[in-house]
Amino acid sequence: MAKQRTLDALFGQSSEPDAKKPRLQKEEDDEVEADEHIDANAAEKTAESVVKNVVSEPSWKSGSPIQYATLVETFSKVEATTKRLDILQYVTDLFVKVIAHCRKTSMECASENLLYTVYMCINRLCPDYEGLELGIGEGLLVKAIAQSTGREVIRIKKELEKQGDLGLVALASRKHQPTMFQAQKLTVPSVFKQLKEIARATGAKSQDKKLGIIKRLLAACVGEESKYLIRSLEGKLRIGLAEKTVLVAVAHAVILTSLGAKASKTDKDELASILESGTNIVKAVFSELPSYNVLIPALLEHGVEGLRDRVKLTPGIPLKPMLAKPTKEIGEVLDRFENRSFTCEYKYDGERAQIHGYIDEQGQQVICVFSRNSEDMSKKYPDLVVQTPHCLGQGVTSFVLDAEAVAWQPLHIAQAERADATDGRLLPFQELSRRKRKDVKAEDIKVSVKIFAFDLLYLNGEPLLNQPLDERRTKLKQHFVPVADEFDYAIHRDCQTTEEIQTFLDESVASGCEGLMVKMLEGPDATYEPSRRSINWLKLKKDYLSGTGDSLDLTVIGGYYGKGKRTNVYGAYLLACYDENSETYQSICKIGTGFSEADLDAHYATLKPLELTQKKGYYDVGDAKPDVYFEPRVVWEVLTADLSLSPVYTAAKSMIDARGISLRFPRFLRIRDDKVPEQSTAPEQIAQMYRAQAVASKKQRGRDDEDDFW
Ligand code: ATP
């Protein structure tokens, strides 16, 4: 079982198979199984390699910034393998080198170099909530490659058509045109800072400025550097390096460098266990405060042991929200929660809002609203920023609320419609999506928003994540007061039987909600688990009870020209899920149903400018043949009758069978502009839906062979 001791090692879960576990429990384990596993032998190998790195001199001068070539060498090794343990090892080695050699100058130097190296590995420039993105169009990159290598744009485009990867084209172009003199070697900090400069460039001359920086960078590239530089600029490294591997590698590197030469002398089981517990701490801390800017300096300065006390949930920095598992029968809810203390809440149909409040250094109260996506939404909801202080009880100075912002018809308008109305009423989600996303002015707001709070995560300097829901809820009610048309608690009832849940579900739908959220209420399973899709929260949506249990959020990657009434718009679209391990979009279905004429016009207007000259190399479309491909920008929520194995589409391929999974009778529900394409439904979730459906249909056929299936 040593080899299976694994993500215990990394993620603190038991991965031992257990036929008696309820279905949902097994699903959660499956997700964990898909991650990296580390055992004692792997730990020993890592330790040996660390010792080699700590004692050996790196290829760059000790104490100076890490060279870009060193990073690229790691990217190249990672790209050449699909073995997750090897990938983890390469990245850990890289981080160890950075820490061991840069700290000879100072801890700040090590911290800065490690931070930039981590950002380059995850292809980001800053934490999500700061919202700085590269967003460079293909055209500008083609131009930069052409100008810096003296090749014609048309030739580059032709080659791109053949290769499907601009990184490879850049590499080949440099081989055609060797530079006459060797520019100074690129370092990771200098490349990173220039990428940030590109992202920050705005205004009339910004395109020229960006072009100038990219050309300078390309001119200084040697070996494979141009390939990865261009891919970073495109926003997709495509080397199969998932962020969770990078985080684990950071933890391992810090632990191993602090052990130094002792690492290879430590008993391998003991080493695996040190890595395991340290990684668990880093993961827990990061999900509370997902900012490498804070995590990395703290880790280097105080080590893993001091981390929990120093890095905690902080108002102003959004934590990754806890998510729920879908269910499609009330029976499934009882499978999970029977004989436990649980609660049902209305599932409001709006937009998730994490509301933070604190007093800044100038003594001013600050209110920020973050989306499910950790985006700062304060500009979309200036009214919430004004409303929130009204609901604060006495003595509340800092807090983090988890809530749903819902479109709301205020009481005076409701009374104008119905004289006997005693309260305002919930409006459908579509009303909310009519609001602009940015720079909303208070005087332009036509759709009011009311907050329904369902959780309190932080209060007056104290994180509440480890308290059970019943205690968090009590504090919520003690310290926040309902305000007509502005703020209320999510309606809840502590049901026990199927009939009670069914009645409450019907009531919620009659009031304009989507269904219920069912949550563990007391005990250790009732804590708030940031970023986790947990079996301690289940969602029960009325519409999906007879379907797959949930809708899917999918990226639009292709279009089919319309015929007949749809001649001037796209008649159908190719949708894809996103696989973060391989960084590919996998095709899942062609969709042409659920669109009004107005929808089709609007989609055409949005998607036409996103048309590509050829398919992206990271689109794994199988045998789907759309007429055009699009940049991956648009996410739609889609409903399906069921899922089937498909020889054409590639979603979740090899997870159930060599074939992919596709949607039967997919229907468009709505645009999900609160999700980025990388947050599309994952192949693992699709495989789970497929399995759950297979189990349900077996049950229907009266053969209770559920355990065999698993
Ligand atoms: P997910 O957030 O699970 O990835 P999704 O974004 O498609 O899925 P839904 O399937 O609609 O969203 O369900 C989860 C969402 O329901 C939450 O993210 C939250 O915005 C919303 N919600 C409404 N009421 C509640 C509630 N009482 N408790 C928790 N979440 C709620």
Boltz pocket constraint, residues with backbone or C-beta under 6 A from the ligand:
constraints:
  - pocket:
      binder: B
      contacts: [[A, 322], [A, 323], [A, 324], [A, 345], [A, 346], [A, 347], [A, 348], [A, 349], [A, 350], [A, 351], [A, 352], [A, 353], [A, 372], [A, 403], [A, 404], [A, 454], [A, 490], [A, 517], [A, 539], [A, 550], [A, 551], [A, 553]]
      max_distance: 6.0
